Amino acid sequence: MQLVIDKIKLNQSINILKEELKAKSGGLFDKVYVSAKSTAFTAAVGFTYLINTGTAVTVTLPSAVTNAAIVFKDSAGTAATNNITINRADSATIDGATSQTISSNYGSMKLISDGTNWFIT
């Protein structure tokens, strides 16, 4: 019974987070990837990823496209130990670098693109 209640509370929290992201972004972040990622993956434009950092996770960005945005969030609160490394695609840079790292617990990173490179906001 407690497991069912905990699952319901988790789903309610996720729905609240989705609505807050939509409201604060003017609808830009309508797509929220709610299943926490815990292994290497390639991100898609317009998504917010909740990353479960039970282990270090490596993310590859998609190619830079104009007016694109992606958000990454350490949902487990262990990024200080298990970093989230975000790697560029192609020759695009991320604030001038080939990669960026989320290394603080519950840290997050929002990236936007001008069509050539990615920038942290």
CORQUISUL-V11433 format. One record per residue. N is the residue number from 1. SS is DSSP state (H for helix, E for strand, C for the rest). PHI is phi in radians with two decimals (NA if undefined). D_CENTER is the distance of its C-alpha to the mean C-alpha in Angstrom with 2 decimals. Layout:
# CORQUISUL-V11433
n=N ss=SS phi=PHI d_center=D_CENTER
n=N ss=SS phi=PHI d_center=D_CENTER
This chain:
# CORQUISUL-V11433
n=1 ss=C phi=NA d_center=31.66
n=2 ss=H phi=-1.08 d_center=29.36
n=3 ss=H phi=-1.07 d_center=26.69
n=4 ss=H phi=-1.12 d_center=26.89
n=5 ss=H phi=-1.11 d_center=26.65
n=6 ss=H phi=-1.08 d_center=23.58
n=7 ss=H phi=-1.15 d_center=21.88
n=8 ss=H phi=-1.12 d_center=22.93
n=9 ss=H phi=-1.10 d_center=21.60
n=10 ss=H phi=-1.08 d_center=18.14
n=11 ss=H phi=-1.10 d_center=18.17
n=12 ss=H phi=-1.13 d_center=19.47
n=13 ss=H phi=-1.11 d_center=16.78
n=14 ss=H phi=-1.11 d_center=14.04
n=15 ss=H phi=-1.12 d_center=16.21
n=16 ss=H phi=-1.12 d_center=16.68
n=17 ss=H phi=-1.04 d_center=13.00
n=18 ss=H phi=-1.04 d_center=12.80
n=19 ss=H phi=-1.17 d_center=16.01
n=20 ss=H phi=-1.11 d_center=15.12
n=21 ss=H phi=-1.10 d_center=12.15
n=22 ss=H phi=-1.08 d_center=14.68
n=23 ss=H phi=-1.14 d_center=17.39
n=24 ss=H phi=-1.30 d_center=15.86
n=25 ss=H phi=-1.81 d_center=14.61
n=26 ss=C phi=1.13 d_center=17.87
n=27 ss=C phi=1.60 d_center=16.41
n=28 ss=C phi=-1.05 d_center=14.03
n=29 ss=C phi=-1.85 d_center=11.08
n=30 ss=C phi=-1.22 d_center=13.39
n=31 ss=E phi=-1.69 d_center=11.34
n=32 ss=E phi=-2.03 d_center=9.03
n=33 ss=E phi=-1.43 d_center=8.44
n=34 ss=E phi=-1.59 d_center=10.15
n=35 ss=E phi=-1.40 d_center=11.36
n=36 ss=E phi=-1.07 d_center=9.58
n=37 ss=E phi=-1.47 d_center=9.19
n=38 ss=C phi=-2.39 d_center=11.66
n=39 ss=C phi=-2.36 d_center=12.95
n=40 ss=C phi=-1.00 d_center=12.44
n=41 ss=E phi=-2.75 d_center=11.12
n=42 ss=E phi=-1.80 d_center=10.99
n=43 ss=C phi=-1.34 d_center=8.24
n=44 ss=C phi=-2.09 d_center=9.93
n=45 ss=C phi=-1.10 d_center=10.48
n=46 ss=C phi=1.53 d_center=9.99
n=47 ss=E phi=-1.83 d_center=7.23
n=48 ss=E phi=-1.92 d_center=4.68
n=49 ss=E phi=-1.85 d_center=3.41
n=50 ss=E phi=-1.62 d_center=5.56
n=51 ss=E phi=-1.93 d_center=6.66
n=52 ss=C phi=-1.53 d_center=10.40
n=53 ss=C phi=-1.61 d_center=11.75
n=54 ss=C phi=-1.18 d_center=15.30
n=55 ss=C phi=-2.44 d_center=15.58
n=56 ss=C phi=-1.09 d_center=14.07
n=57 ss=E phi=-2.21 d_center=11.29
n=58 ss=E phi=-1.95 d_center=11.35
n=59 ss=E phi=-2.04 d_center=9.08
n=60 ss=E phi=-1.88 d_center=11.23
n=61 ss=C phi=-1.28 d_center=10.52
n=62 ss=C phi=-1.33 d_center=12.81
n=63 ss=C phi=-1.03 d_center=15.90
n=64 ss=C phi=-1.16 d_center=15.81
n=65 ss=C phi=-2.35 d_center=17.16
n=66 ss=E phi=-1.02 d_center=18.56
n=67 ss=E phi=1.05 d_center=16.81
n=68 ss=E phi=-1.68 d_center=13.42
n=69 ss=E phi=-2.54 d_center=10.11
n=70 ss=E phi=-2.52 d_center=6.39
n=71 ss=E phi=-2.20 d_center=3.83
n=72 ss=E phi=-2.13 d_center=1.63
n=73 ss=E phi=-2.40 d_center=4.63
n=74 ss=E phi=-1.31 d_center=7.67
n=75 ss=C phi=-1.49 d_center=9.36
n=76 ss=C phi=-1.68 d_center=12.47
n=77 ss=C phi=1.30 d_center=13.40
n=78 ss=C phi=-2.26 d_center=14.53
n=79 ss=C phi=-1.16 d_center=12.51
n=80 ss=C phi=-1.13 d_center=15.85
n=81 ss=C phi=-1.63 d_center=17.48
n=82 ss=C phi=-2.02 d_center=14.91
n=83 ss=C phi=-1.05 d_center=12.88
n=84 ss=E phi=-1.85 d_center=9.56
n=85 ss=E phi=-1.78 d_center=10.99
n=86 ss=E phi=-1.94 d_center=9.59
n=87 ss=E phi=-1.79 d_center=12.69
n=88 ss=C phi=-1.26 d_center=14.17
n=89 ss=C phi=-1.93 d_center=15.84
n=90 ss=C phi=0.94 d_center=19.53
n=91 ss=C phi=-1.80 d_center=20.91
n=92 ss=C phi=-1.10 d_center=18.24
n=93 ss=C phi=-1.96 d_center=17.30
n=94 ss=E phi=-2.06 d_center=14.43
n=95 ss=C phi=0.89 d_center=16.54
n=96 ss=C phi=1.48 d_center=19.44
n=97 ss=E phi=-1.96 d_center=18.17
n=98 ss=C phi=-1.44 d_center=17.43
n=99 ss=E phi=-2.71 d_center=14.40
n=100 ss=E phi=-2.39 d_center=12.51
n=101 ss=E phi=-2.29 d_center=11.74
n=102 ss=E phi=-1.67 d_center=10.09
n=103 ss=C phi=-2.25 d_center=13.33
n=104 ss=C phi=-2.06 d_center=13.84
n=105 ss=C phi=-1.00 d_center=13.71
n=106 ss=C phi=1.09 d_center=11.23
n=107 ss=C phi=-1.21 d_center=9.86
n=108 ss=E phi=-2.55 d_center=6.92
n=109 ss=E phi=-2.57 d_center=6.77
n=110 ss=E phi=-1.88 d_center=7.36
n=111 ss=E phi=-2.05 d_center=9.06
n=112 ss=E phi=-2.19 d_center=12.06
n=113 ss=E phi=-2.21 d_center=14.70
n=114 ss=E phi=-1.73 d_center=18.46
n=115 ss=C phi=1.74 d_center=19.12
n=116 ss=C phi=-2.09 d_center=19.97
n=117 ss=C phi=-2.34 d_center=17.34
n=118 ss=E phi=-1.91 d_center=13.89
n=119 ss=E phi=-2.33 d_center=13.99
n=120 ss=E phi=-1.44 d_center=12.11
n=121 ss=C phi=-1.97 d_center=13.03
